[in-house]
Amino acid sequence: MTSAKKRIYIAYTGGTIGMKKSPNGYIPVEGYVTDVLNSMTELNRPEMPEFTISEFCPVLDSSNMSPNDWQNIANDIKQNYQYYDGFVVLHGTDTMAYTASALSFMLDNLDKPVIVTGSQIPLSQIRSDGLHNLLNALYIAANYPINEVTLFFNNRLYRGNRATKADADGFNAFDSPNFPPLIDAGIQIEVNAEAINAHQSFTNINTSFNVINITDQPIGVVSLYPGISHLVIKNILAQPVNALIIQSYGVGNAPENKALLAEIESANDRGILVVNRTQCHRGSVDMEGYATGKALQSAGVLSAHDMTLEACLTKIHHLLSQDLSFEQVRQLFSQNLKGEMTID
């Protein structure tokens, strides 16, 4: 820990943490979070960093988030990057893991912490978890800075592109099924140095911080199920899609349906990226293990290894948004770019 007073920038994008009740349910209310946080004595204790709050206009329910909003968040961080020691993004929980994953690919050569957090219960309610999550995010950003995009929730700091929403109505809303937390904030703050250092070759000492822009990409996602018709795949691929994520069985298996495999092979030949991600909560794709997985591999399908759906989808957005050939996209998708997957 350091004794210097750090300056942290808080970007409030919307979400449950700043919502209030309305006749139609909870809605984001502009100005509310700023007023509440500035009045909280806990956030102004000597051991806490200085902070500035900036509210997006309009503030959004995270269900309405899009790649354009990821870009706005990244741009906001870039504009304020030189003035602050770290960043906290307040965000709705429904798509928080998507935003954390997207930012991990967009914010290149980070040398400051970016923590995404929020709450399951609004600050306006007596049992809110919002203050706890925000206080810890601020404290960790200032005193235990990890220079990558992370997600803090319910006493745990996760690598952003390893987190997924796992519980719709519990305080332990997020999980990192294939990678350990970077920090456990219990009675003591326990830093997992091994996890932090694993795969962490994200910065280039010869390159300064930069934002890699992202644009909306048409991507199909389909979960396999017993009896699925090849026509389902065909109809998805008939749309103007640039990529297809197949959520397969187990370690990456699919039915040995010749018509289905033919559709996938045809898509690959047309320059549509097709990737294989397990629909299991934990585990990794291994298309070498079974003939059914090998058939997908032979059709040109790439392994998503142990990536979350959020990381897989945002990584594809990230790659397709750049001026890359189809083969370059395939090569980069198969590489561990930001610690998003485990490759043996």
Disulfide bonds with the S-S distance in Angstrom:
none
